[in-house]
Amino acid sequence: MLLPNERQALLSEAYPVSTVVAAAGLLPNHSASLIKPPKVLLVDDNDNDLFLMRRSLETQNCDVISAKSVTEALQQIATQSFDVLITDLHMPAPGDGFAVVTAMRHSQPEALTLVVSDHPDVQKAMNAIILQADEVLMKPFDVKRLAGLMDKNRLTSLPFSKPVKEGVACILDRDVSILMQRWLERVEQVKDLAAIPLAANERTKYLPDMISSISARLRLARTIQATDSPIPAAVTHGQYRYRQGYTAPLIVQEAQLLQVSIFETIQRNLASVDFTAVLADIMIVADQVDSHLKQSIGSFLAAQRKGEALAAAGIANAPCSAKTN
């Protein structure tokens, strides 16, 4: 068991942030008198990392507010002002930290924003998703390098310009890959759906067209009331699910999960969403998902009736196995 002084030494060795904070211009060259402690928002869902980093920052006279989730971090950003944001990128799902970074950039553009991650492919993620952080570092990060980066950003960075607000259609188009992954994760957690053994590409085959139809309606047909416009992807989807051995209730359940995943995507991008249109957008999304579901079920039932008629006539046309393309 470590003695108090030994534990403090371990903390200082793991996160020697006096160098980091001084380099950022937040501590006046190790002066004992600090007029205003730098206020840091520390976001991480790992208890050990959160504890070590928080204690190390506090020993250097930083005012630290910690958050263990994206929701908690967004609440802190909305109610308090910060000098620095240090956030984990994956909490717990990939890319969750992007929401925290975006929120801080929109509401407090002057704050120094740092992202840490233990995933080596984060640079690829940065190229795929517009991440407006000052720097992204790998865990465990090099504190000396971090100090230099903070110093450079403080001295040379221009004031951050707030991005233009986005409509839901733009958000869906930009985050379609994450949306599909979240939907697939939800589907695979439902016992009855997971019981149908499908490869990921077979289960998500209709999703891009479905999401594209939602984006198109958000851009073109802004009417909120239900429409009866034909959706070719919905018809194909119903036939496809019949061949895979689905039932009508399972198609309904998938549609519900899609709606949840879309709303979660909107929530994840609240910092950049255009609030003047978001309520109408949500209603249009819900109606378009319902329209797609209605046409999918109709197509599914038509295929089912045809299959039953052929079976009664002695012609094999039963739903194909899950491996059928």
C-alpha positions as CSV (number, residue, x, y, z in Angstrom):
1,M,0.0,0.0,0.0
2,L,1.4,3.4,-1.0
3,L,1.9,6.1,1.7
4,P,0.2,9.4,0.9
5,N,3.5,11.0,-0.2
6,E,4.3,8.0,-2.4
7,R,0.9,8.2,-4.1
8,Q,1.4,11.9,-4.7
9,A,4.8,11.2,-6.3
10,L,3.1,8.6,-8.5
11,L,0.5,11.1,-9.6
12,S,3.1,13.7,-10.4
13,E,5.1,11.3,-12.4
14,A,2.0,10.1,-14.4
15,Y,0.6,13.6,-15.2
16,P,3.3,16.3,-14.5
17,V,0.9,19.0,-15.6
18,S,2.8,21.9,-14.0
19,T,4.9,22.0,-17.2
20,V,1.8,21.7,-19.3
21,V,-0.1,24.4,-17.6
22,A,2.8,26.8,-17.4
23,A,3.5,26.3,-21.0
24,A,-0.1,27.2,-21.8
25,G,0.4,30.5,-20.1
26,L,-2.1,29.5,-17.3
27,L,0.5,29.6,-14.5
28,P,2.7,32.7,-14.1
29,N,6.1,30.9,-14.1
30,H,5.5,28.8,-10.9
31,S,4.5,31.9,-8.9
32,A,3.0,31.0,-5.6
33,S,0.3,33.6,-6.0
34,L,-2.2,32.8,-8.6
35,I,-4.8,35.5,-9.2
36,K,-7.3,33.3,-11.1
37,P,-6.8,29.5,-11.3
38,P,-7.2,28.1,-14.9
39,K,-10.6,26.4,-15.2
40,V,-10.3,23.0,-16.8
41,L,-13.1,20.7,-18.0
42,L,-11.8,17.1,-17.9
43,V,-14.0,14.5,-19.7
44,D,-13.3,10.8,-19.5
45,D,-15.4,7.7,-18.8
46,N,-12.4,5.8,-17.4
47,D,-12.4,6.3,-13.6
48,N,-8.7,5.7,-13.2
49,D,-7.7,8.2,-15.9
50,L,-10.1,10.7,-14.6
51,F,-8.9,10.4,-11.0
52,L,-5.2,10.6,-11.9
53,M,-5.5,13.5,-14.3
54,R,-7.8,15.5,-12.0
55,R,-5.6,15.1,-8.9
56,S,-2.5,16.1,-10.9
57,L,-4.2,19.2,-12.3
58,E,-5.5,20.2,-8.8
59,T,-2.1,19.9,-7.3
60,Q,-1.1,22.6,-9.8
61,N,-3.8,25.0,-8.6
62,C,-6.1,24.3,-11.5
63,D,-9.9,24.5,-11.0
64,V,-11.0,21.2,-12.4
65,I,-14.6,20.2,-13.3
66,S,-14.8,16.6,-14.3
67,A,-17.4,14.8,-16.4
68,K,-17.8,11.0,-17.0
69,S,-20.1,11.2,-20.1
70,V,-20.9,13.3,-23.1
71,T,-24.3,14.4,-21.6
72,E,-22.6,15.5,-18.3
73,A,-19.9,17.4,-20.3
74,L,-22.5,19.2,-22.4
75,Q,-24.4,20.3,-19.3
76,Q,-21.2,21.7,-17.8
77,I,-20.3,23.6,-21.1
78,A,-23.8,25.1,-21.1
79,T,-23.6,26.4,-17.6
80,Q,-20.0,27.3,-16.9
81,S,-17.0,28.9,-18.6
82,F,-13.7,27.1,-19.1
83,D,-10.1,28.0,-20.1
84,V,-9.2,24.4,-21.2
85,L,-11.0,21.3,-22.4
86,I,-9.3,17.9,-22.1
87,T,-11.6,15.2,-23.4
88,D,-11.3,11.5,-24.2
89,L,-12.5,10.7,-27.8
90,H,-14.3,7.4,-27.1
91,M,-16.9,7.5,-24.3
92,P,-17.8,4.7,-24.6
93,A,-18.6,4.5,-28.3
94,P,-16.2,5.7,-31.1
95,G,-16.4,9.4,-31.8
96,D,-18.5,10.4,-28.8
97,G,-15.8,13.0,-27.9
98,F,-16.5,14.9,-31.1
99,A,-19.8,16.1,-29.6
100,V,-18.0,17.6,-26.6
101,V,-15.4,19.3,-28.8
102,T,-18.0,20.7,-31.1
103,A,-20.1,22.1,-28.2
104,M,-17.0,23.8,-26.7
105,R,-16.0,25.3,-30.0
106,H,-19.5,26.8,-30.6
107,S,-20.2,28.1,-27.1
108,Q,-16.6,28.9,-25.9
109,P,-14.4,29.3,-28.9
110,E,-11.6,30.9,-26.9
111,A,-11.0,27.8,-24.8
112,L,-8.0,25.6,-25.6
113,T,-9.4,22.2,-26.7
114,L,-7.4,19.0,-26.5
115,V,-8.5,15.5,-27.4
116,V,-6.8,12.3,-26.1
117,S,-7.4,8.8,-27.5
118,D,-5.9,5.3,-27.1
119,H,-7.0,4.4,-30.6
120,P,-4.2,4.6,-33.2
121,D,-6.6,5.2,-36.1
122,V,-7.8,8.6,-34.7
123,Q,-6.0,10.5,-37.5
124,K,-8.1,8.7,-40.0
125,A,-11.2,9.6,-38.0
126,M,-10.1,13.2,-38.1
127,N,-10.0,13.1,-41.9
128,A,-13.4,11.6,-42.1
129,I,-15.1,13.8,-39.5
130,I,-14.6,17.6,-39.1
131,L,-13.0,17.8,-35.7
132,Q,-12.2,21.3,-34.6
133,A,-9.9,20.5,-31.7
134,D,-6.5,22.3,-31.2
135,E,-4.8,18.9,-31.1
136,V,-5.4,15.1,-30.9
137,L,-3.0,13.1,-28.8
138,M,-2.5,9.3,-28.2
139,K,-2.8,7.8,-24.8
140,P,-0.5,7.8,-22.9
141,F,0.4,11.2,-24.2
142,D,3.8,12.8,-24.1
143,V,3.5,15.6,-21.6
144,K,6.5,17.5,-22.9
145,R,5.1,17.4,-26.4
146,L,1.7,18.5,-25.0
147,A,3.3,21.5,-23.3
148,G,4.8,22.6,-26.5
149,L,1.6,22.3,-28.4
150,M,-0.3,24.2,-25.8
151,D,2.3,27.0,-25.8
152,K,2.2,27.2,-29.6
153,N,-1.6,27.2,-29.8
154,R,-1.8,29.9,-27.1
155,L,0.7,32.2,-28.8
156,T,-0.2,31.7,-32.5
157,S,-3.8,30.6,-32.8
158,L,-6.3,33.1,-34.2
159,P,-9.7,33.4,-32.5
160,F,-11.9,30.5,-33.6
161,S,-14.7,31.4,-36.0
162,K,-18.0,29.7,-35.2
163,P,-19.1,27.2,-37.9
164,V,-22.4,27.8,-39.8
165,K,-25.3,25.9,-38.2
166,E,-26.4,22.8,-40.0
167,G,-29.7,21.3,-40.9
168,V,-30.6,17.7,-40.0
169,A,-30.1,16.7,-43.6
170,C,-26.5,17.8,-43.6
171,I,-25.9,16.0,-40.3
172,L,-27.4,12.8,-41.5
173,D,-25.3,12.9,-44.7
174,R,-22.1,13.6,-42.7
175,D,-22.6,11.1,-40.0
176,V,-24.2,8.3,-42.1
177,S,-21.5,5.8,-41.3
178,I,-21.7,6.3,-37.6
179,L,-25.5,6.3,-37.7
180,M,-25.5,2.9,-39.5
181,Q,-23.0,1.5,-37.0
182,R,-25.1,2.6,-34.0
183,W,-28.2,1.1,-35.6
184,L,-26.5,-2.2,-36.3
185,E,-25.3,-2.3,-32.7
186,R,-28.9,-1.8,-31.4
187,V,-30.3,-4.4,-33.8
188,E,-27.7,-7.0,-32.7
189,Q,-28.8,-6.5,-29.1
190,V,-32.4,-7.5,-29.8
191,K,-32.7,-11.3,-29.4
192,D,-35.2,-12.0,-32.1
193,L,-33.4,-9.9,-34.6
194,A,-30.0,-11.3,-33.8
195,A,-31.5,-14.8,-34.2
196,I,-31.6,-14.2,-37.9
197,P,-27.9,-14.8,-38.9
198,L,-27.0,-12.1,-41.3
199,A,-23.7,-10.5,-42.2
200,A,-23.5,-6.8,-41.4
201,N,-23.7,-5.8,-45.1
202,E,-26.8,-7.9,-45.6
203,R,-28.6,-6.4,-42.6
204,T,-27.7,-2.8,-43.5
205,K,-28.1,-3.1,-47.3
206,Y,-31.2,-0.9,-47.5
207,L,-30.1,1.7,-44.9
208,P,-28.1,4.1,-47.2
209,D,-31.0,4.4,-49.6
210,M,-33.4,4.9,-46.6
211,I,-31.3,7.6,-45.1
212,S,-30.8,9.3,-48.5
213,S,-34.6,9.4,-48.9
214,I,-34.9,11.1,-45.6
215,S,-32.3,13.7,-46.5
216,A,-33.9,14.3,-49.8
217,R,-37.3,15.0,-48.2
218,L,-35.7,17.3,-45.6
219,R,-34.2,19.4,-48.4
220,L,-37.0,19.3,-51.0
221,A,-40.4,18.6,-49.5
222,R,-40.6,20.5,-46.2
223,T,-44.3,19.6,-45.6
224,I,-44.7,17.9,-42.3
225,Q,-48.0,16.1,-43.1
226,A,-47.8,12.5,-44.3
227,T,-47.1,11.9,-47.9
228,D,-47.9,8.9,-50.1
229,S,-45.0,9.3,-52.5
230,P,-43.6,5.9,-53.5
231,I,-40.2,5.0,-52.0
232,P,-38.6,2.4,-54.2
233,A,-36.1,1.5,-51.5
234,A,-39.0,0.7,-49.1
235,V,-40.5,-1.7,-51.6
236,T,-37.2,-3.5,-52.2
237,H,-36.6,-3.6,-48.5
238,G,-39.9,-5.4,-47.8
239,Q,-39.1,-8.0,-50.5
240,Y,-35.6,-8.4,-49.3
241,R,-36.6,-9.0,-45.7
242,Y,-39.2,-11.6,-46.8
243,R,-36.5,-13.6,-48.6
244,Q,-34.3,-13.4,-45.5
245,G,-37.0,-14.9,-43.2
246,Y,-38.1,-11.8,-41.3
247,T,-41.6,-11.3,-39.9
248,A,-43.6,-8.1,-40.1
249,P,-43.1,-7.3,-36.4
250,L,-39.4,-7.6,-36.8
251,I,-39.4,-5.1,-39.7
252,V,-41.4,-2.7,-37.4
253,Q,-38.8,-3.2,-34.6
254,E,-36.0,-2.4,-37.0
255,A,-37.7,0.8,-38.1
256,Q,-38.1,1.9,-34.5
257,L,-34.4,1.3,-33.9
258,L,-33.6,3.4,-37.0
259,Q,-35.7,6.3,-35.7
260,V,-33.9,6.1,-32.3
261,S,-30.5,6.0,-34.0
262,I,-31.4,9.1,-36.1
263,F,-32.6,11.0,-33.1
264,E,-29.4,10.0,-31.3
265,T,-27.4,11.3,-34.2
266,I,-29.2,14.7,-33.9
267,Q,-28.5,14.8,-30.2
268,R,-24.9,14.0,-30.7
269,N,-24.7,17.1,-33.0
270,L,-26.8,19.5,-30.9
271,A,-23.9,22.0,-30.8
272,S,-24.1,22.5,-34.6
273,V,-27.7,21.9,-35.4
274,D,-29.9,24.7,-36.7
275,F,-32.5,25.1,-33.9
276,T,-34.7,27.2,-36.0
277,A,-35.7,24.2,-38.1
278,V,-34.8,21.2,-35.9
279,L,-38.4,20.6,-34.6
280,A,-39.8,20.5,-38.1
281,D,-36.9,18.3,-39.2
282,I,-37.6,15.8,-36.4
283,M,-41.3,15.6,-37.4
284,I,-40.4,15.1,-41.0
285,V,-37.8,12.4,-40.1
286,A,-40.5,10.5,-38.1
287,D,-43.0,10.8,-40.8
288,Q,-40.6,9.6,-43.5
289,V,-39.5,6.6,-41.4
290,D,-43.2,5.8,-40.9
291,S,-43.9,6.1,-44.7
292,H,-40.9,3.8,-45.4
293,L,-42.2,1.3,-42.8
294,K,-45.7,1.4,-44.3
295,Q,-44.5,0.7,-47.8
296,S,-42.0,-2.0,-46.6
297,I,-44.7,-3.8,-44.7
298,G,-47.0,-3.7,-47.7
299,S,-44.3,-5.0,-50.0
300,F,-43.4,-7.7,-47.4
301,L,-47.1,-8.9,-47.1
302,A,-47.5,-8.9,-50.9
303,A,-44.4,-11.1,-51.2
304,Q,-45.7,-13.3,-48.4
305,R,-49.1,-13.8,-50.0
306,K,-47.4,-14.7,-53.3
307,G,-45.2,-17.2,-51.6
308,E,-48.2,-18.8,-49.8
309,A,-50.1,-19.0,-53.1
310,L,-47.2,-20.6,-54.9
311,A,-46.6,-23.0,-52.0
312,A,-50.3,-24.0,-52.1
313,A,-49.9,-24.7,-55.8
314,G,-46.9,-26.9,-55.1
315,I,-44.3,-24.5,-56.4
316,A,-41.3,-23.9,-54.1
317,N,-41.1,-20.2,-53.2
318,A,-40.5,-20.2,-49.5
319,P,-38.4,-17.4,-47.9
320,C,-34.8,-18.0,-48.7
321,S,-32.2,-18.6,-46.0
322,A,-30.3,-15.7,-44.4
323,K,-27.4,-16.4,-46.7
324,T,-29.4,-15.6,-49.9
325,N,-28.4,-12.3,-51.5
